[in-house]
């Protein structure tokens, strides 16, 4: 069951931003898993000379880790100060 939001979505709401960023990260993880498992399945099953698969997986994994570090450690979800 997907998460439900009890009020109108607003990117200025810190709770909504946190939830939205984490759902985006979960989508990123799902795409990484599906894409890489498919590429590696065909590489291992058919033995093609695909040297790029390791580079693609490593690069995408680095971007995924950076995305995760930003979402879970760096992002500031406090309410913006009104000046």
C-alpha positions in Angstrom: 0.0 0.0 0.0 1.6 3.3 -1.0 1.9 6.0 1.6 -1.1 8.4 1.9 -0.8 12.1 2.5 -3.6 13.6 4.6 -3.3 17.1 3.4 -2.8 18.8 0.0 0.8 18.2 -1.2 3.1 21.2 -0.9 6.8 21.1 -1.6 7.2 23.8 1.1 6.0 21.4 3.7 9.2 19.7 5.2 7.4 16.4 5.9 6.1 16.2 2.4 9.6 17.0 1.0 11.1 14.3 3.1 8.6 11.7 2.0 8.8 12.8 -1.6 12.6 12.6 -1.7 12.6 9.1 -0.1 10.0 7.8 -2.5 12.1 9.2 -5.4 15.2 7.4 -3.9 13.2 4.2 -3.7 12.2 4.5 -7.3 15.9 5.1 -8.2 16.9 1.9 -6.3 14.2 -0.1 -8.1 15.3 1.2 -11.5 18.9 0.4 -10.6 18.0 -3.1 -9.5 15.8 -3.9 -12.5 18.1 -2.4 -15.1 21.3 -3.9 -13.8 19.8 -7.4 -13.2 18.5 -7.4 -16.7 21.9 -6.3 -18.2 23.9 -8.8 -16.2 21.4 -11.6 -16.8 21.9 -11.3 -20.6 25.6 -10.8 -20.2 26.0 -14.0 -18.2 23.4 -16.0 -20.2 24.7 -15.2 -23.7 28.3 -14.4 -23.0 28.5 -11.3 -25.2 31.6 -9.1 -25.0 30.0 -6.3 -23.1 32.9 -4.5 -21.3 30.6 -1.5 -20.6 28.4 -3.4 -18.1 30.9 -3.1 -15.2 31.4 0.6 -15.9 27.6 1.2 -16.1 26.9 -0.6 -12.9 29.8 1.1 -11.0 28.9 4.5 -12.2 25.2 4.1 -11.5 25.9 2.7 -8.1 28.1 5.7 -7.3 25.3 8.0 -8.3 22.8 5.9 -6.2 25.1 6.1 -3.1 25.5 9.8 -3.6 21.8 10.2 -3.9 21.3 8.2 -0.7 23.9 10.1 1.2 22.2 13.4 0.2 18.7 12.2 1.1 19.6 10.5 4.4 22.5 12.7 5.7 22.7 16.0 4.1 19.2 17.2 3.1 17.8 19.8 5.5 14.1 19.4 5.9 13.5 22.0 8.5 11.0 24.7 7.9 12.4 27.6 5.9 12.7 30.8 7.9 10.5 33.6 6.8 12.4 36.9 6.7 
